[in-house]
Amino acid sequence: MNVKIAYFVPDLTDSAARRRVRMFVRGGAEVAVAGFRRCPSPVAGPDGAPALDLGRTRDGRLLRRAASAVRAALDRERLARFVHGADVIVARNLETLLPAARGRALSPSNPPLVYECLDIHRMLLSPRGDGRLLRAVEDRLWREIALGLTSSPAFVRNYFAARGFPAPIRVIENKVLALEPGERPSPHPRPAVGPPWRIGWFGIIRCRRSFDLLSRLTRAAAGAIEVVVRGKPSMVSFVDFERRVAGEPFIRFAGPYRNPEDLPAIYGDVHFAWAVDYFEAGGNSDWLLPNRIYESCAYGAPPIALAGVETGRWLTARGVGLALPEPLERGLAEAFSRLDAATYAELAARVAQLPTADVVCGDDECRALVCALRAAVRRERADAAAPIDQPNVEPAP
């Protein structure tokens, strides 16, 4: 059975959305993409997939993005055309769920709706009126969902199960996608053993507390520890990012990078990868499993994470990287004071010995994902799906 997917994404230029489109296609599906954009001008869809432009939104402004979602949902004619002929509709993150559900209602075939949730915004956990309102909207939209996709078991344990999510959930971790021979991580040179020891902080740069901690750490080490920052700084968290970096003697911003094309080079240039995130401590930051841990392990850079959160538990279960307890600053200082060539060689060897399947996604997982969507389509067509009190967690293959 060939599956046609109408995929709603919050950012048409997001490399993670591009990765999911590739997974869908490799698994045997046809994909059309509708999404918002963060830039002024229209953009093409991920990997050239047909794209419906839903308009411009901005990072970190959930209420404004919600208003954009409402406007998109009101465009009946465009939504109806987009979902026409789709076997399944997939909504990536909460802001796309409303237009996706509206598109489903406009489709004569009433295809199943799949909710791909990769972040739990802090407002969803707020006891205030805005949080209660957002959860009420979410509860209403959840009634439409046939299958949930998420990237960490902690999201299931701490949010979806507690909220009574009414559909099965499949966990798909943010592994490095390697579908072609040239994409598969292979042995690669490592930087010369430090000091200076170089930490790479890559991706969406949004944690001011991490920046402050790394500033104090590198200054105290007086050049024995350096930090290379690459990616996209959040202008919501860092309105003064360029000034902050310019004032740091041992932190350097090396600009954006292409994912996955530049991953071997950027991780091959550092000794460690920073996987600490306090941005939404106590909620999303404690529960997520970020791209960084899979990328850094795949390309040989031991990750640094906080013990007691899901990222630290993932590392500890596999015996890799540095999962350090609070107070983190003291733990980092102690770890680097003991670090020598032999200790680092052992850390690097443990990362190199990780099973490939722990960090790399291949053809089997792509096919399994599309098979899960096919099953949702079959259940919907047979009118056999029924709500359940607690979510079923389908482990990634």
SERO-4910 file (N, C-alpha, C, O; in steps of 0.05 Angstrom, whole numbers):
BEGIN
 pado doro    nc1    nc2    nc3   cac1   cac2   cac3    cc1    cc2    cc3    oc1    oc2    oc3
  Met    A     17    -24      0      0      0      0     18     25      0     33     29     19
  Asn    A     16     41    -20     31     66    -22     17     88     -5     -8     91     -7
  Val    A     32    102     12     20    121     30     27    150     20     50    156     15
  Lys    A      6    166     18     10    194     12      7    211     37    -14    210     50
  Ile    A     28    226     44     29    241     69     26    271     63     41    282     47
  Ala    A      8    284     77      7    313     78     20    321    104     10    316    126
  Tyr    A     44    334    103     61    339    126     61    369    132     70    385    116
  Phe    A     52    376    156     52    404    165     76    409    184     79    394    203
  Val    A     92    429    178    117    434    193    117    463    203    107    481    189
  Pro    A    130    468    226    131    496    236    152    513    223    150    538    225
  Asp    A    171    501    209    193    516    196    202    501    172    214    480    174
  Leu    A    196    512    148    203    498    123    233    495    119    241    478    104
  Thr    A    249    511    133    278    509    129    292    492    150    316    490    150
  Asp    A    277    480    168    288    465    190    301    439    180    288    424    166
  Ser    A    326    434    188    340    410    179    327    385    190    328    364    178
  Ala    A    315    387    214    302    364    226    277    356    210    270    333    207
  Ala    A    262    376    200    239    370    183    248    358    157    235    340    146
  Arg    A    271    368    147    282    356    122    289    326    127    284    309    110
  Arg    A    300    320    151    307    293    158    282    275    158    283    253    148
  Arg    A    260    286    170    236    269    171    224    265    144    215    243    138
  Val    A    225    285    126    215    281     99    231    259     85    219    241     72
  Arg    A    257    259     89    274    238     77    267    211     88    266    191     73
  Met    A    261    209    114    253    183    125    227    174    113    224    150    106
  Phe    A    207    192    110    182    184     98    186    173     70    176    152     63
  Val    A    201    188     54    205    180     26    220    153     25    213    136      9
  Arg    A    241    151     41    257    126     41    240    102     50    245     80     42
  Gly    A    221    108     67    203     86     77    182     78     57    168     59     62
  Gly    A    180     93     35    161     85     14    137    103     12    117     95      0
  Ala    A    138    127     23    115    145     22    119    168      2    142    174     -5
  Glu    A     97    179     -7     98    204    -22     91    227     -2     73    225     14
  Val    A    106    249     -4    103    271     15     98    298      2    112    305    -17
  Ala    A     78    312     12     75    340      5     77    356     32     67    346     52
  Val    A     89    379     31     95    394     56     81    420     56     80    435     36
  Ala    A     69    427     79     58    454     84     72    464    109     76    449    128
  Gly    A     80    490    109     94    499    132     96    529    134     92    544    115
  Phe    A    104    538    158    111    566    163    140    570    156    156    552    153
  Arg    A    148    596    155    176    603    150    183    625    170    167    640    179
  Arg    A    210    625    176    220    646    194    232    670    179    239    690    191
  Cys    A    234    667    153    247    688    136    225    704    121    203    695    119
  Pro    A    232    728    111    212    745     98    201    733     72    178    737     66
  Ser    A    218    719     56    210    710     30    203    681     30    213    665     46
  Pro    A    185    672     12    178    644      9    202    627      4    221    635     -9
  Val    A    201    602     14    223    583     10    212    557     -1    188    551      1
  Ala    A    230    541    -12    222    514    -22    219    495      2    229    501     24
  Gly    A    204    473     -2    201    453     19    227    438     23    245    439      7
  Pro    A    228    422     45    252    406     50    258    386     27    240    372     18
  Asp    A    283    386     19    292    368     -3    275    371    -28    271    351    -43
  Gly    A    265    395    -33    250    399    -58    222    388    -58    209    388    -79
  Ala    A    212    378    -35    184    368    -34    165    391    -40    170    414    -32
  Pro    A    142    386    -53    123    407    -58    115    420    -32    110    407    -12
  Ala    A    113    447    -32    109    461     -6     86    481     -9     85    496    -29
  Leu    A     69    482     11     49    503     14     58    522     35     63    514     58
  Asp    A     62    547     28     71    567     47     48    577     64     29    589     54
  Leu    A     50    573     90     29    581    109     34    608    121     18    618    137
  Gly    A     56    621    113     62    648    123     86    649    141     99    628    147
  Arg    A     92    673    151    116    677    167    109    676    197     89    687    206
  Thr    A    127    663    213    125    664    242    153    671    253    172    673    237
  Arg    A    155    674    279    180    681    291    187    663    315    169    653    328
  Asp    A    213    658    319    222    641    340    214    652    367    213    676    372
  Gly    A    207    634    386    203    641    414    178    657    420    175    666    443
  Arg    A    160    661    401    136    676    406    111    658    401     98    660    381
  Leu    A    106    642    421     85    621    418     58    633    412     43    623    395
  Leu    A     50    654    426     24    666    422     21    677    394      0    674    382
  Arg    A     42    690    384     41    700    356     40    677    337     26    678    316
  Arg    A     55    656    343     54    633    325     26    620    326     16    609    305
  Ala    A     13    620    349    -14    609    351    -33    625    334    -51    614    321
  Ala    A    -30    652    334    -46    669    317    -42    662    287    -61    662    272
  Ser    A    -17    657    280    -11    649    252    -24    623    245    -34    619    223
  Ala    A    -25    604    265    -37    578    261    -68    582    256    -79    568    240
  Val    A    -80    600    271   -108    605    268   -114    616    240   -132    608    226
  Arg    A    -97    635    231   -101    647    204    -98    625    183   -114    624    164
  Ala    A    -78    608    186    -74    586    167    -99    567    167   -107    558    145
  Ala    A   -110    562    190   -132    544    192   -158    555    179   -175    540    171
  Leu    A   -159    581    177   -183    594    165   -182    594    134   -202    600    121
  Asp    A   -159    587    123   -156    587     94   -167    561     82   -151    543     75
  Arg    A   -193    558     82   -205    533     75   -197    522     47   -191    499     44
  Glu    A   -197    540     28   -193    531      0   -165    519     -3   -161    498    -15
  Arg    A   -144    533      7   -116    524      4   -112    498     20    -99    479     10
  Leu    A   -123    496     44   -120    472     60   -133    448     47   -122    426     46
  Ala    A   -157    453     36   -172    431     23   -156    420     -1   -154    396     -5
  Arg    A   -145    439    -16   -129    430    -40   -104    414    -31    -96    394    -43
  Phe    A    -92    424     -9    -67    412      0    -71    383     10    -55    365      3
  Val    A    -92    378     25    -96    351     36   -111    333     17   -114    309     23
  His    A   -120    343     -5   -135    326    -24   -118    302    -33    -96    305    -42
  Gly    A   -129    279    -30   -116    254    -38    -96    243    -17    -85    222    -22
  Ala    A    -92    257      5    -74    247     26    -86    223     40   -110    223     47
  Asp    A    -70    203     46    -78    180     62    -75    185     92    -89    174    108
  Val    A    -56    203     99    -51    209    127    -40    238    128    -26    247    111
  Ile    A    -47    251    150    -38    279    155    -20    278    180    -28    267    200
  Val    A      4    289    177     22    290    200     27    319    207     34    336    190
  Ala    A     24    326    233     28    353    243     53    353    261     53    338    281
  Arg    A     73    368    254     98    369    270     96    393    290     97    416    282
  Asn    A     94    386    315     92    405    337     65    419    338     49    420    319
  Leu    A     60    431    362     33    440    368     22    462    349     -1    462    343
  Glu    A     40    480    340     30    502    324     18    494    297      3    509    285
  Thr    A     26    470    288     15    461    262    -10    443    266    -23    435    247
  Leu    A    -16    436    291    -37    417    295    -65    428    288    -82    414    277
  Leu    A    -69    454    293    -95    466    286   -100    466    256   -121    456    247
  Pro    A    -81    477    239    -87    476    210    -88    447    200   -103    442    181
  Ala    A    -72    429    212    -73    401    203   -101    389    209   -112    375    192
  Ala    A   -111    394    233   -137    383    240   -159    396    223   -179    382    216
  Arg    A   -156    421    217   -175    435    199   -174    423    171   -195    418    159
  Gly    A   -150    417    161   -148    404    135   -161    377    135   -174    369    115
  Arg    A   -158    362    157   -171    336    159   -201    338    157   -214    323    143
  Ala    A   -212    358    171   -241    362    170   -251    369    142   -274    363    136
  Leu    A   -234    382    127   -242    390    100   -239    368     79   -248    371     56
  Ser    A   -226    346     87   -221    324     67   -244    304     68   -252    295     89
  Pro    A   -256    298     45   -278    279     44   -270    251     55   -287    237     65
  Ser    A   -244    244     52   -235    218     61   -229    217     91   -225    195    102
  Asn    A   -228    240    104   -223    241    133   -199    225    141   -202    206    157
  Pro    A   -175    231    130   -152    214    135   -143    216    165   -149    236    178
  Pro    A   -129    196    175   -120    197    203   -100    220    207    -85    227    189
  Leu    A   -101    231    231    -83    253    238    -62    242    257    -68    230    278
  Val    A    -37    247    251    -14    238    267     -1    263    279      5    282    264
  Tyr    A      4    263    305     16    285    319     45    279    325     51    261    341
  Glu    A     64    294    313     92    291    318    101    313    338    104    336    330
  Cys    A    105    306    363    111    326    384    139    322    393    146    301    405
  Leu    A    156    342    389    185    340    395    193    359    417    216    358    425
  Asp    A    176    376    426    181    395    447    155    400    463    134    400    451
  Ile    A    158    404    489    135    412    506    141    440    514    158    445    532
  His    A    127    459    502    132    487    508    126    493    538    107    482    549
  Arg    A    142    510    550    138    516    579    111    527    585    101    523    607
  Met    A     97    540    566     71    551    571     50    528    576     31    531    590
  Leu    A     55    505    564     38    482    568     39    471    596     21    457    605
  Leu    A     60    478    611     63    469    638     56    491    658     57    486    682
  Ser    A     48    514    648     43    537    666     16    534    680     -4    526    667
  Pro    A     14    540    706    -11    539    721    -28    563    716    -51    565    725
  Arg    A    -18    583    702    -32    608    697    -54    604    676    -57    583    664
  Gly    A    -70    625    673    -92    624    654    -84    617    626    -98    602    612
  Asp    A    -62    629    616    -54    623    589    -46    594    585    -52    582    564
  Gly    A    -33    582    606    -27    554    604    -51    537    604    -53    517    589
  Arg    A    -71    543    621    -96    527    622   -110    529    596   -121    509    586
  Leu    A   -111    553    584   -124    556    558   -110    540    536   -124    526    520
  Leu    A    -84    540    536    -69    525    515    -74    495    519    -77    481    499
  Arg    A    -74    486    544    -79    457    548   -107    449    540   -112    427    531
  Ala    A   -126    468    544   -154    462    536   -155    459    505   -169    441    495
  Val    A   -141    477    491   -140    475    462   -127    449    454   -136    435    436
  Glu    A   -105    442    467    -91    417    461   -109    393    466   -110    375    449
  Asp    A   -123    393    488   -141    370    494   -161    367    472   -167    344    464
  Arg    A   -172    389    463   -193    387    441   -180    376    416   -193    359    403
  Leu    A   -157    385    409   -144    375    384   -135    346    387   -135    331    367
  Trp    A   -128    338    411   -119    310    415   -141    290    408   -135    267    401
  Arg    A   -166    298    410   -188    279    404   -187    269    375   -198    248    368
  Glu    A   -173    285    358   -172    279    329   -150    259    323   -149    248    301
  Ile    A   -132    254    341   -106    242    335   -108    211    335   -119    199    354
  Ala    A    -96    199    315    -96    170    313    -70    158    322    -69    134    330
  Leu    A    -48    173    322    -21    163    329     -4    187    337     -5    208    325
  Gly    A     12    183    358     31    203    367     59    194    361     66    170    363
  Leu    A     76    213    353    105    208    349    120    227    367    114    251    368
  Thr    A    139    218    382    156    235    398    184    224    399    190    202    390
  Ser    A    203    240    410    231    234    407    245    225    433    269    219    433
  Ser    A    230    223    455    242    216    481    222    201    498    199    210    500
  Pro    A    230    179    511    211    165    529    202    183    552    181    179    563
  Ala    A    219    203    560    212    221    582    188    238    575    172    245    593
  Phe    A    184    245    550    160    260    542    135    243    547    115    253    556
  Val    A    137    217    541    115    200    546    109    197    576     86    201    584
  Arg    A    130    192    592    126    188    620    116    213    634     97    211    651
  Asn    A    128    236    628    123    259    644    101    278    633     91    295    648
  Tyr    A     93    274    608     73    292    597     49    277    585     26    281    594
  Phe    A     54    260    566     31    248    552     16    229    570     -9    229    570
  Ala    A     30    212    585     16    194    603      1    209    624    -22    203    631
  Ala    A     14    229    635      1    245    657    -23    260    647    -42    265    662
  Arg    A    -24    268    621    -46    283    610    -67    265    597    -87    274    586
  Gly    A    -63    238    597    -82    220    585    -84    221    555   -106    221    544
  Phe    A    -61    222    542    -61    223    513    -76    199    502    -72    177    510
  Pro    A    -95    204    483   -115    183    476   -107    165    453   -125    151    442
  Ala    A    -82    164    445    -74    147    422    -48    133    428    -33    141    446
  Pro    A    -41    113    412    -15    100    415      7    121    409      3    140    393
  Ile    A     31    117    421     54    135    417     77    118    408     83     97    420
  Arg    A     91    128    388    116    115    379    139    133    384    138    157    376
  Val    A    160    123    397    184    139    402    204    135    380    213    113    373
  Ile    A    212    158    367    231    158    346    253    178    353    249    202    352
  Glu    A    276    168    362    297    185    372    310    201    349    308    194    325
  Asn    A    323    223    357    335    242    337    362    233    327    382    247    328
  Lys    A    363    209    317    388    197    308    398    210    282    382    223    268
  Val    A    423    206    277    435    216    252    423    199    229    424    174    230
  Leu    A    413    212    209    401    197    186    423    191    166    435    209    155
  Ala    A    427    165    161    448    157    142    436    137    123    435    113    129
  Leu    A    428    146    100    414    129     80    431    122     56    426    103     42
  Glu    A    452    138     51    470    133     29    498    126     39    505    135     61
  Pro    A    513    111     23    540    104     33    557    127     42    572    125     62
  Gly    A    556    150     28    572    173     36    563    187     61    577    204     71
  Glu    A    539    180     71    529    193     95    535    178    120    532    188    142
  Arg    A    543    153    118    548    136    141    573    145    156    594    146    143
  Pro    A    571    150    182    595    158    197    616    136    195    610    112    197
  Ser    A    641    145    191    663    127    188    686    137    205    686    160    214
  Pro    A    707    121    210    730    131    225    741    156    214    744    159    189
  His    A    747    175    231    756    201    222    777    212    242    777    204    265
  Pro    A    794    230    234    815    240    252    803    256    274    783    270    271
  Arg    A    816    255    298    808    271    320    828    294    324    850    292    314
  Pro    A    820    315    337    839    337    342    861    328    361    858    309    376
  Ala    A    884    342    359    906    336    377    897    337    406    881    354    413
  Val    A    908    319    422    900    318    450    907    345    464    929    356    460
  Gly    A    888    354    481    893    380    495    911    377    518    921    355    523
  Pro    A    916    398    533    903    424    530    915    440    506    938    435    499
  Pro    A    900    459    495    873    465    503    852    444    495    854    433    473
  Trp    A    833    439    513    811    421    507    788    438    495    781    459    505
  Arg    A    777    428    473    758    444    458    730    431    460    726    408    454
  Ile    A    711    448    469    683    439    472    667    452    449    669    476    444
  Gly    A    651    436    435    634    446    413    605    448    423    594    429    434
  Trp    A    594    472    419    566    477    426    551    483    400    554    505    389
  Phe    A    536    464    390    525    465    363    495    463    363    483    449    380
  Gly    A    482    476    344    453    473    340    439    500    345    449    521    338
  Ile    A    415    499    358    401    523    366    413    532    392    411    518    412
  Ile    A    424    556    393    438    566    417    419    583    432    413    606    424
  Arg    A    408    573    454    386    587    467    389    588    497    373    601    511
  Cys    A    410    575    509    412    573    538    433    593    549    457    589    547
  Arg    A    423    615    559    440    635    571    456    625    595    479    632    599
  Arg    A    444    608    610    458    597    633    482    580    625    503    581    638
  Ser    A    479    565    602    502    551    592    524    570    583    548    565    589
  Phe    A    517    592    570    537    611    561    551    622    585    576    624    585
  Asp    A    537    630    606    550    641    630    568    621    643    590    628    652
  Leu    A    559    596    645    575    576    657    601    571    641    623    568    653
  Leu    A    598    569    615    622    564    598    641    588    599    665    585    597
  Ser    A    630    612    601    647    636    604    664    634    629    689    638    628
  Arg    A    652    627    652    667    625    677    687    602    675    710    604    685
  Leu    A    679    579    664    696    556    662    721    562    646    743    556    654
  Thr    A    717    574    622    740    579    604    758    601    615    783    599    612
  Arg    A    747    621    628    763    642    639    780    631    663    804    638    665
  Ala    A    768    614    679    782    603    702    805    584    692    826    582    705
  Ala    A    800    571    669    821    553    658    843    568    644    863    557    637
  Ala    A    839    594    639    859    612    627    871    601    601    895    601    597
  Gly    A    853    591    584    862    581    558    865    551    555    869    541    533
  Ala    A    863    537    578    865    508    576    840    495    566    840    472    558
  Ile    A    817    510    566    792    501    555    781    522    536    781    546    543
  Glu    A    773    514    513    761    532    493    734    522    485    727    499    488
  Val    A    717    541    476    690    533    466    686    544    438    692    568    433
  Val    A    677    527    420    670    535    393    639    533    391    628    511    396
  Val    A    626    555    384    597    555    381    591    557    351    602    573    337
  Arg    A    573    539    343    564    540    315    534    534    314    524    518    329
  Gly    A    520    547    295    492    542    292    476    568    291    485    588    278
  Lys    A    453    568    304    435    591    302    429    601    330    413    589    344
  Pro    A    441    624    338    434    635    364    405    645    365    395    658    346
  Ser    A    391    639    386    363    649    390    364    678    397    376    686    417
  Met    A    352    695    380    351    723    386    332    730    409    334    752    420
  Val    A    315    711    417    299    715    441    316    712    466    313    728    485
  Ser    A    333    692    466    350    688    489    374    706    489    384    715    511
  Phe    A    385    713    466    410    728    463    406    752    445    414    752    422
  Val    A    394    773    455    391    797    439    419    810    436    423    826    418
  Asp    A    438    803    453    464    814    453    486    793    447    508    795    457
  Phe    A    479    773    431    497    750    427    524    759    416    545    750    427
  Glu    A    525    775    395    550    783    383    568    797    403    592    793    404
  Arg    A    556    815    419    571    830    439    582    811    460    605    814    469
  Arg    A    565    792    468    574    773    489    598    757    480    617    753    494
  Val    A    596    747    455    618    730    445    643    747    441    665    738    448
  Ala    A    640    771    431    664    788    427    679    794    453    703    799    453
  Gly    A    664    793    476    677    798    501    689    774    514    700    776    537
  Glu    A    688    750    501    698    726    513    725    718    500    726    713    476
  Pro    A    746    716    516    772    709    504    774    680    494    791    674    477
  Phe    A    758    662    506    761    634    499    736    621    488    734    596    487
  Ile    A    717    637    479    693    627    465    692    640    438    694    664    435
  Arg    A    688    624    418    688    634    390    663    624    376    656    601    377
  Phe    A    650    643    362    627    635    345    636    632    316    647    651    304
  Ala    A    632    609    305    642    602    278    619    602    258    623    592    236
  Gly    A    596    612    265    574    615    245    557    590    242    560    571    257
  Pro    A    538    591    223    520    569    218    535    546    205    557    548    196
  Tyr    A    520    524    203    531    500    189    508    486    175    485    490    181
  Arg    A    516    469    156    496    453    142    493    425    156    513    413    163
  Asn    A    469    417    159    463    391    172    448    374    152    426    381    143
  Pro    A    459    351    144    481    336    156    509    340    143    528    329    152
  Glu    A    510    357    123    535    357    107    560    364    123    581    353    118
  Asp    A    557    383    142    580    392    157    586    378    183    605    384    197
  Leu    A    569    358    190    572    346    216    599    332    221    611    336    242
  Pro    A    610    317    201    637    305    206    658    326    212    675    322    229
  Ala    A    657    349    198    678    369    202    675    383    229    695    387    242
  Ile    A    651    391    236    648    407    261    653    390    286    666    399    305
  Tyr    A    644    365    286    649    348    309    678    337    309    689    331    330
  Gly    A    689    335    285    717    326    283    737    347    292    761    341    294
  Asp    A    727    371    298    745    393    305    745    398    335    759    416    345
  Val    A    729    382    351    727    387    379    732    361    395    729    339    384
  His    A    739    365    420    743    341    438    717    332    451    713    308    455
  Phe    A    700    351    457    675    345    471    652    361    458    656    381    444
  Ala    A    627    351    462    603    365    452    586    373    476    581    356    494
  Trp    A    577    397    477    560    408    499    531    400    494    519    407    474
  Ala    A    520    384    513    493    374    511    477    381    536    459    367    544
  Val    A    485    404    549    471    414    572    451    435    563    457    452    546
  Asp    A    427    434    575    407    454    568    390    461    592    376    444    603
  Tyr    A    392    486    601    376    495    623    353    513    614    338    525    630
  Phe    A    349    516    587    330    535    577    302    532    588    289    552    596
  Glu    A    293    507    590    267    502    603    271    480    624    258    459    623
  Ala    A    288    486    643    295    467    664    270    460    680    252    477    685
  Gly    A    268    435    688    244    425    702    222    415    683    203    403    692
  Gly    A    225    419    658    206    410    638    220    400    613    234    380    614
  Asn    A    216    414    591    226    404    565    256    398    566    264    378    554
  Ser    A    272    415    578    301    412    578    309    387    593    329    374    587
  Asp    A    293    379    613    299    355    629    290    329    614    301    308    620
  Trp    A    272    332    596    259    308    584    270    302    556    269    279    548
  Leu    A    281    321    542    288    316    514    313    299    511    330    297    529
  Leu    A    316    287    488    341    274    479    349    289    453    339    284    432
  Pro    A    368    308    456    374    326    433    390    313    411    404    293    415
  Asn    A    389    326    388    405    317    365    434    314    372    448    296    362
  Arg    A    444    332    390    473    334    395    485    308    406    508    301    399
  Ile    A    469    292    422    482    268    433    486    247    411    505    232    412
  Tyr    A    467    245    392    470    226    371    492    234    351    508    218    343
  Glu    A    492    260    344    512    270    325    540    268    337    558    258    323
  Ser    A    543    276    362    570    276    374    580    248    377    604    243    372
  Cys    A    563    229    385    572    202    388    578    189    361    597    174    358
  Ala    A    562    196    341    566    185    314    593    194    302    605    179    287
  Tyr    A    601    218    309    626    230    298    648    233    318    667    247    313
  Gly    A    646    218    340    669    213    357    675    233    379    697    232    391
  Ala    A    657    252    385    663    272    406    646    265    431    621    268    429
  Pro    A    658    257    453    642    251    477    625    274    486    635    296    488
  Pro    A    599    269    491    581    291    500    585    297    530    593    280    545
  Ile    A    579    322    537    578    330    565    549    337    571    536    353    557
  Ala    A    537    324    592    509    329    598    506    330    628    525    325    644
  Leu    A    482    338    637    476    339    665    464    313    674    446    302    661
  Ala    A    475    302    696    463    277    707    435    283    718    429    305    727
  Gly    A    418    262    717    392    265    729    370    274    710    347    272    716
  Val    A    378    283    686    358    290    665    360    267    644    378    250    645
  Glu    A    341    267    625    340    245    606    366    242    589    374    220    584
  Thr    A    378    265    582    403    263    566    424    250    583    438    232    573
  Gly    A    427    257    608    447    245    625    442    215    630    460    199    630
  Arg    A    416    208    632    409    180    636    416    164    611    425    141    613
  Trp    A    411    176    588    418    162    562    448    156    561    456    134    554
  Leu    A    465    176    568    494    172    568    502    151    588    519    134    583
  Thr    A    492    154    613    500    136    634    492    107    628    508     88    633
  Ala    A    469    102    616    461     75    608    479     62    589    482     38    588
  Arg    A    493     79    573    511     68    552    541     71    560    558     62    546
  Gly    A    545     83    583    573     86    593    590    104    576    614     99    573
  Val    A    578    125    564    594    143    547    591    172    557    572    179    571
  Gly    A    610    189    549    609    217    555    613    223    584    621    206    600
  Leu    A    607    248    591    609    258    618    581    267    627    571    287    617
  Ala    A    568    252    645    543    260    657    549    269    686    554    253    703
  Leu    A    549    295    690    559    307    715    536    318    732    517    329    721
  Pro    A    537    314    758    516    324    776    519    354    781    540    366    776
  Glu    A    499    365    793    500    393    803    516    393    829    516    373    844
  Pro    A    531    414    836    534    438    819    552    432    795    575    423    798
  Leu    A    542    437    771    555    429    747    582    443    743    601    431    734
  Glu    A    583    468    751    608    483    747    631    470    762    653    468    751
  Arg    A    626    462    786    647    449    802    654    422    790    678    415    788
  Gly    A    634    407    781    639    381    768    656    383    743    673    367    738
  Leu    A    650    404    727    666    408    703    695    415    710    714    404    698
  Ala    A    698    433    729    726    440    737    741    416    746    765    413    739
  Glu    A    729    399    762    742    375    772    748    356    750    770    345    749
  Ala    A    729    351    732    733    333    710    756    342    692    773    325    684
  Phe    A    758    367    685    779    377    668    806    378    682    827    376    669
  Ser    A    805    382    709    831    382    723    844    354    723    868    352    725
  Arg    A    828    333    721    838    306    721    843    296    692    854    274    689
  Leu    A    835    311    672    836    301    645    864    300    634    879    320    636
  Asp    A    872    278    623    897    275    610    893    258    585    871    250    578
  Ala    A    915    252    570    913    238    545    901    211    548    885    202    532
  Ala    A    909    196    569    898    169    573    869    169    580    854    153    570
  Thr    A    860    188    597    832    190    604    815    197    580    794    186    576
  Tyr    A    825    216    564    809    224    540    808    201    520    787    196    508
  Ala    A    830    186    517    830    163    499    809    143    507    796    131    489
  Glu    A    805    139    533    785    120    542    757    130    536    740    115    528
  Leu    A    752    156    541    726    168    534    720    166    504    698    159    497
  Ala    A    740    172    488    736    170    459    731    141    450    715    136    432
  Ala    A    745    122    463    742     94    455    714     84    462    702     69    446
  Arg    A    703     93    484    676     84    492    655     94    472    637     80    465
  Val    A    659    119    463    641    129    442    643    114    416    623    107    404
  Ala    A    668    107    409    672     93    384    661     65    385    654     53    364
  Gln    A    658     54    409    648     26    411    617     25    413    606      3    415
  Leu    A    604     47    414    575     47    415    563     32    391    573     36    368
  Pro    A    543     16    395    529      3    371    519     25    352    507     45    361
  Thr    A    524     21    327    515     40    307    485     46    309    477     69    306
  Ala    A    469     26    315    440     30    316    432     48    339    409     59    339
  Asp    A    449     53    359    442     71    380    442    101    371    428    117    383
  Val    A    457    107    350    460    135    342    454    141    313    451    164    305
  Val    A    451    120    297    447    124    268    420    111    260    414     88    267
  Cys    A    405    125    244    379    115    233    384    107    204    395    123    189
  Gly    A    375     83    198    378     73    170    352     65    158    330     74    167
  Asp    A    353     49    137    330     41    122    309     27    138    285     32    135
  Asp    A    317     10    157    298     -6    172    279     13    188    255      8    190
  Glu    A    290     33    201    274     51    217    256     68    199    233     75    207
  Cys    A    265     75    175    248     90    157    224     73    149    201     83    149
  Arg    A    229     48    142    207     30    135    188     26    158    163     25    155
  Ala    A    199     23    183    182     18    206    164     42    211    141     39    219
  Leu    A    175     66    207    159     90    211    135     91    192    112     96    200
  Val    A    141     87    167    119     87    147    100     65    151     76     68    146
  Cys    A    109     42    160     91     20    167     72     28    190     49     20    189
  Ala    A     82     43    209     65     53    231     43     71    220     20     71    229
  Leu    A     50     88    200     30    105    188     10     89    172    -14     95    172
  Arg    A     20     69    158      1     51    143    -19     38    162    -42     36    156
  Ala    A     -9     29    185    -26     16    205    -47     36    215    -71     29    218
  Ala    A    -39     62    219    -59     82    227    -80     86    205   -104     89    212
  Val    A    -72     85    180    -91     88    158   -110     64    158   -135     68    155
  Arg    A    -99     40    162   -117     17    162   -137     17    184   -160     11    181
  Arg    A   -127     26    208   -146     27    231   -168     47    226   -191     43    232
  Glu    A   -161     70    214   -181     91    208   -201     81    188   -225     85    191
  Arg    A   -191     68    167   -209     59    146   -227     37    156   -250     34    147
  Ala    A   -217     21    175   -234      0    186   -252     10    208   -268     -5    219
  Asp    A   -248     35    216   -263     47    238   -261     31    263   -280     27    278
  Ala    A   -236     21    268   -231      3    291   -216     17    313   -214      5    335
  Ala    A   -205     41    308   -189     54    329   -208     63    352   -230     73    346
  Ala    A   -199     60    376   -215     68    399   -197     83    419   -174     74    422
  Pro    A   -206    104    433   -190    117    453   -182     99    476   -196     80    482
  Ile    A   -158    104    487   -149     88    510   -142    107    532   -137    131    528
  Asp    A   -141     97    557   -136    114    580   -107    122    582   -102    145    591
  Gln    A    -89    105    575    -61    111    577    -48    104    550    -57     86    537
  Pro    A    -27    119    543    -14    114    517      1     88    516     13     80    536
  Asn    A      0     75    493     17     52    488     43     63    476     43     78    456
  Val    A     66     56    487     91     65    477    102     44    458    108     22    467
  Glu    A    105     51    433    117     33    414    147     39    412    154     61    402
  Pro    A    164     21    421    193     27    420    203     29    391    193     16    373
  Ala    A    223     46    387    236     48    361    249     21    356    260      9    374
  Pro    A    248     13    330    260    -13    323    290    -13    327    303    -33    323
***
